[in-house]
């Protein structure tokens, strides 16, 4: 199988967690390489729901190793809570099963305070941040003032960084936003307490991966969010604060590009978006409501209702180019069951000109009108299909159209929420 990168091709929530879980049975190590706990993977295994924000979903296999790479920003409270919840479910999470990069940056109390204050101040112009402190943490990383995981093992270093940062953050919070200031000692004491629980998991993940590769181990690299939320290539400024594209794997996990053998793009059979930002194919009618209700489209991190629309192949083709996708995994195909007709966006009409790319200008993107290919739907239940020929002819035609327009083969088809509800073609 080789080493695989799994990335989202839309605005997140494509079902990456389920696909990672499906592939992990044939993989030795699963690595998260970017983002923070603003992401959420929901899995249903044996009828039980698991929601992950930081730990790779491959942890559900007891013989797999999972790692959180240096490109991830880590909220210790969230990570420890996930470890505790897994233990409650009967899964013992040990350092042999989970590694945390010593070079990952830590989300601090003041990052969350700034995130919430900024979003509240923007009012109707808010970008839809989760308020988890992700952006401010990446800002400090770029400004070279961030707290890294390794600092949690050095109390004097941690105290110095917190004291220095809180002076600046309090000025910003009180003078600009009119918020309450933070006190240094409670913040320091809290992080020192959490550090004791996290220390056993802290390691040089890059070195671990290098040793695993030399031993012939197979690795799966798991992205958070998706291509069109990428800080460079997404619908800026309505994006996340990191690079969810496949190229980030090398920087975010600490490995060389020659070790990446296959790039798999996850495509929801329709399109959803959480929060603000342009959405060319959005449906604000009963069909959109149908997709939202049948697809249970609520954010696993925020609980917010997701905006829904038809599949946008203009977006997908951009993602194919940006990630170098080798194949596609189509998720939630079963949600389309029962629709009389299904539309696929095959281009945009921008003021009389047909284009097949996503414009960088948000104003231009807002003026784009979708150009649709209309296809017949199907009524048959597809949740028990395990082979392509068991799908209705109209469902097969839908998948074939995606392949023909994108030029990329479909390798996996998800037909239900459960681990076993899938057709694996490759």
C-alpha positions in Angstrom: 0.0 0.0 0.0 2.9 2.4 0.7 2.5 5.7 2.7 -0.8 7.5 2.2 -1.9 11.1 2.6 -5.6 11.7 3.3 -6.9 15.3 2.6 -10.2 17.0 2.4 -11.1 18.5 -0.9 -14.0 20.9 0.1 -14.5 22.9 3.2 -14.0 20.1 5.7 -16.5 17.7 7.2 -16.1 15.3 4.2 -15.8 12.2 6.4 -12.0 11.9 6.5 -12.1 10.2 9.9 -14.1 7.3 8.6 -11.8 6.8 5.6 -8.7 7.0 7.8 -10.3 4.4 10.1 -11.0 2.2 7.1 -7.5 2.5 5.8 -5.8 2.2 9.2 -6.4 -1.5 9.4 -3.7 -2.0 6.8 -1.4 0.8 8.2 1.2 0.8 11.0 1.2 4.4 12.1 -1.3 7.3 11.7 0.0 10.9 11.9 -1.9 14.1 12.2 0.2 16.9 10.5 -1.6 20.2 10.9 -4.5 22.2 12.4 -5.8 22.1 16.0 -8.9 21.1 17.9 -11.0 23.3 15.6 -11.3 20.1 13.6 -13.5 17.1 14.4 -13.7 13.6 13.2 -16.8 11.6 14.0 -16.8 7.8 13.7 -19.4 5.2 14.4 -17.9 1.8 15.3 -20.2 -1.1 16.5 -23.0 1.5 17.0 -20.9 3.6 19.3 -20.0 7.2 18.4 -16.4 8.6 18.8 -15.5 12.2 18.2 -11.8 13.1 17.8 -10.3 16.6 17.8 -6.6 16.0 18.1 -5.8 12.3 18.4 -5.8 10.5 15.0 -8.9 8.3 14.6 -6.6 5.3 13.9 -6.3 5.0 17.7 -9.4 2.9 17.7 -7.2 0.0 16.4 -5.3 -1.3 19.5 -2.3 -2.4 17.5 -1.7 0.9 15.7 0.6 3.8 16.7 -0.7 7.3 16.4 1.3 10.6 16.4 0.5 14.3 16.6 3.1 16.1 14.4 4.9 19.4 14.9 2.5 21.2 12.5 -0.4 20.7 14.9 -1.3 23.3 17.5 -2.2 21.5 20.7 -4.6 22.5 23.5 -3.4 20.3 26.4 -6.9 20.4 28.1 -8.5 19.0 24.9 -5.9 16.4 24.4 -6.0 15.1 28.0 -9.8 15.1 27.9 -9.7 12.9 24.7 -7.3 10.5 26.4 -9.6 10.3 29.4 -12.7 9.7 27.3 -10.9 6.9 25.4 -9.9 5.3 28.7 -13.5 5.4 29.8 -14.4 3.5 26.6 -12.0 0.8 27.6 -9.0 1.9 25.5 -5.7 2.4 27.4 -3.8 5.2 25.7 -0.1 4.8 26.5 3.1 6.4 25.1 3.6 3.3 23.1 0.4 4.0 21.3 0.5 7.9 21.1 3.3 10.3 20.6 3.1 14.1 20.8 5.8 16.1 18.9 8.1 18.1 21.2 8.0 20.8 18.5 4.3 21.3 18.3 3.0 24.6 19.5 0.7 24.9 22.5 -2.6 26.8 22.6 -2.6 29.0 25.7 -5.4 30.6 27.7 -4.7 34.0 26.2 -5.0 32.6 22.7 -8.6 31.6 23.3 -9.4 34.9 25.0 -8.1 36.9 22.0 -9.9 34.6 19.5 -13.2 35.1 21.2 -12.7 38.9 21.7 -11.8 39.4 18.0 -14.8 37.5 16.7 -17.2 39.3 19.0 -15.8 42.6 17.9 -16.4 41.8 14.2 -20.1 41.4 14.5 -21.7 40.7 11.2 -18.3 40.5 9.5 -17.1 37.6 11.6 -15.3 34.8 9.8 -16.8 31.9 11.7 -13.8 30.9 13.8 -14.5 28.3 16.5 -12.9 30.5 19.1 -10.5 27.7 20.1 -7.4 29.9 19.9 -6.0 28.3 16.8 -5.3 31.4 14.8 -3.7 33.4 17.7 -1.5 30.3 18.4 -0.3 30.1 14.8 0.3 33.9 15.0 2.7 33.5 17.9 4.4 30.6 16.1 5.1 32.9 13.2 6.1 35.8 15.4 8.6 33.4 17.2 6.9 34.0 20.6 5.0 30.8 20.9 5.1 28.1 23.6 6.2 24.7 22.3 5.4 21.3 23.8 9.1 21.0 24.8 8.6 24.1 27.0 6.2 22.2 29.1 9.1 20.0 30.3 11.1 23.1 31.4 9.2 25.1 34.1 11.6 28.1 34.0 11.3 28.4 30.2 7.5 28.1 30.4 7.2 30.7 33.1 9.4 33.2 31.3 7.4 32.8 28.1 4.0 33.1 29.8 5.0 36.2 31.8 6.4 37.9 28.7 3.4 37.0 26.5 0.7 37.9 29.1 2.0 41.5 29.4 1.5 42.0 25.7 -1.8 40.0 25.5 -3.3 41.9 28.4 -2.5 45.2 26.8 -4.3 44.0 23.7 -7.2 42.5 25.5 -7.9 45.5 27.8 -6.9 48.5 25.7 -8.3 47.4 22.4 -11.2 45.0 23.2 -12.1 46.2 26.7 -11.8 42.7 28.0 -10.6 41.5 31.4 -6.9 40.9 31.9 -5.4 37.5 32.7 -3.2 36.7 35.7 0.1 34.9 35.1 0.2 32.5 38.1 -3.1 30.7 37.5 -2.2 30.2 33.8 1.2 28.9 34.7 0.0 26.6 37.4 -2.6 25.1 35.2 -0.2 24.4 32.4 2.4 23.0 34.8 -0.3 20.6 36.1 -1.2 19.4 32.6 2.5 19.1 31.7 2.9 16.3 34.2 0.2 14.2 32.5 1.5 15.0 29.0 5.3 14.4 29.6 5.2 10.6 29.0 3.7 11.2 25.5 6.2 13.9 24.4 8.8 12.7 21.8 10.7 13.5 18.7 8.0 12.4 16.2 10.2 13.2 13.1 12.9 10.8 14.4 10.2 8.2 15.3 8.8 8.3 11.8 12.3 8.1 10.2 13.0 4.9 12.2 9.6 3.5 11.3 10.2 4.1 7.6 13.6 2.5 7.7 12.0 -0.6 9.4 9.5 -0.8 6.5 6.5 0.5 8.4 3.6 2.0 6.5 2.3 5.4 7.5 -1.0 7.3 6.9 -0.9 11.1 7.2 -4.2 12.6 8.3 -5.1 16.2 7.5 -7.7 18.4 9.3 -10.1 20.8 7.7 -9.7 20.8 3.9 -8.2 22.4 0.8 -10.5 25.3 0.4 -9.9 26.3 4.0 -6.2 26.4 3.4 -4.6 29.7 4.5 -2.9 30.1 1.1 -5.2 28.4 -1.3 -8.6 28.6 0.3 -11.4 31.2 0.2 -9.4 33.8 2.2 -10.1 35.2 4.7 -12.8 32.6 5.4 -10.2 30.0 6.0 -8.3 28.2 8.8 -4.9 29.3 10.0 -2.8 26.4 8.6 -2.2 24.5 5.4 -4.4 21.4 5.0 -3.0 20.6 1.6 -0.9 17.5 1.0 2.3 19.5 0.6 2.2 20.4 4.3 2.8 16.8 5.4 6.5 17.1 5.0 6.8 20.3 7.1 4.1 19.3 9.6 5.3 15.8 10.3 9.0 16.2 9.7 9.6 13.8 6.8 10.9 14.1 3.2 8.6 14.2 0.2 10.1 11.0 -1.3 8.2 9.1 1.4 4.7 10.1 0.2 3.4 7.4 -2.2 -0.3 8.1 -2.6 -2.6 11.1 -2.1 -6.3 10.4 -1.5 -8.8 13.2 -1.6 -12.1 12.9 0.3 -15.1 14.2 -1.5 -18.5 14.4 0.1 -21.2 13.5 -2.5 -22.6 17.0 -2.0 -21.0 20.2 -0.5 -21.2 21.6 3.0 -19.7 24.6 4.7 -19.7 25.7 8.4 -19.6 29.4 9.2 -19.3 32.4 6.9 -17.8 32.7 3.4 -18.8 32.3 -0.2 -20.6 29.2 -1.3 -21.5 29.1 -5.0 -23.6 26.0 -5.0 -25.4 26.7 -1.7 -29.1 25.6 -1.6 -31.4 27.7 0.5 -34.5 25.7 -0.3 -36.1 22.4 0.7 -33.4 20.4 -1.1 -30.8 22.1 1.1 -32.9 21.3 4.1 -33.2 17.7 3.0 -29.5 17.3 2.7 -28.9 18.9 6.0 -31.4 16.8 7.9 -30.7 13.4 6.2 -26.9 14.0 6.3 -27.1 15.1 10.0 -25.0 18.1 9.0 -24.0 19.6 12.3 -20.4 20.4 13.1 -18.7 17.8 15.3 -16.6 20.5 17.0 -19.1 23.4 17.3 -22.5 21.8 16.8 -23.3 24.5 14.3 -25.7 23.7 11.4 -23.8 23.2 8.1 -24.8 25.0 5.0 -25.6 22.5 2.2 -25.4 22.5 -1.6 -24.8 20.5 -4.7 -21.4 18.9 -5.5 -19.0 21.5 -6.9 -16.5 19.9 -9.3 -14.9 23.3 -9.9 -13.7 23.2 -6.3 -12.7 19.5 -6.6 -10.6 20.1 -9.7 -8.7 22.9 -7.9 -8.1 20.4 -5.0 -6.8 17.8 -7.5 -4.3 20.3 -8.8 -3.2 21.7 -5.4 -2.8 18.2 -3.8 -1.8 16.1 -6.7 -4.6 13.6 -6.0 -4.2 10.0 -7.1 -7.7 8.9 -6.3 -11.0 10.1 -4.7 -13.1 8.7 -1.8 -16.7 9.6 -2.2 -18.5 9.9 1.1 -22.2 10.1 2.1 -23.5 8.9 -1.2 -26.4 7.4 0.6 -27.6 10.9 1.6 -28.6 11.6 -2.0 -31.0 8.6 -2.1 -34.5 9.7 -2.5 -33.9 12.8 -4.6 -35.7 12.9 -8.0 -32.8 14.7 -9.7 -29.2 15.5 -8.7 -27.1 18.4 -9.9 -23.4 18.6 -10.3 -21.6 21.9 -10.8 -19.3 21.6 -13.8 -18.3 25.3 -14.2 -19.0 28.9 -13.0 -20.5 31.7 -15.0 -18.7 34.9 -14.0 -20.5 37.9 -15.7 -21.1 36.0 -18.9 -17.8 34.1 -19.0 -17.6 30.4 -18.1 -14.7 29.6 -15.9 -13.5 26.3 -14.4 -11.4 27.5 -11.5 -12.1 29.2 -8.1 -11.3 32.9 -8.4 -8.9 34.3 -5.8 -11.1 37.4 -5.4 -13.9 36.8 -2.9 -16.0 39.5 -4.6 -15.7 37.7 -8.0 -16.5 34.4 -6.3 -19.6 35.9 -4.8 -20.7 36.9 -8.3 -20.2 33.4 -9.8 -23.3 31.4 -10.8 -23.1 27.6 -10.9 -23.3 25.8 -14.3 -25.1 22.5 -13.6 -25.2 19.1 -15.2 -28.5 17.5 -14.2 -28.7 13.8 -13.6 -31.6 11.5 -12.5 -31.6 10.4 -8.9 -32.4 7.0 -7.3 -34.8 5.6 -4.7 -33.1 2.3 -3.8 -31.4 1.9 -0.4 -27.7 1.6 -1.1 -26.5 1.2 2.5 -25.9 -2.6 2.1 -24.0 -2.3 -1.2 -20.4 -3.6 -0.9 -19.7 -3.9 -4.6 -20.1 -1.3 -7.4 -22.5 -3.5 -9.3 -24.9 -3.5 -6.3 -25.4 0.2 -6.7 -28.4 1.5 -8.7 -27.5 2.4 -12.3 -28.1 6.1 -11.6 -25.8 6.1 -8.6 -23.1 4.4 -10.8 -23.6 7.0 -13.5 -23.2 9.8 -10.9 -19.8 8.3 -9.8 -18.7 7.8 -13.4 -19.5 11.4 -14.2 -17.3 12.6 -11.3 -14.5 10.5 -12.7 -14.9 11.7 -16.2 -15.0 15.4 -15.4 -12.2 15.3 -12.8 -10.0 12.8 -14.6 -9.3 11.0 -11.3 -10.5 7.5 -10.4 -12.8 6.8 -7.4 -11.2 4.3 -5.1 -13.6 4.2 -2.1 -17.4 4.9 -1.8 -19.0 5.4 1.6 -22.7 4.3 1.7 -23.4 4.7 5.4 -22.1 6.0 8.7 -20.7 2.7 10.0 -17.1 1.4 9.7 -18.3 -1.4 7.4 -20.5 0.7 5.2 -18.2 1.2 2.2 -17.3 -0.1 -1.2 -13.5 -0.4 -1.7 -12.5 -0.4 -5.3 -8.7 0.1 -4.9 
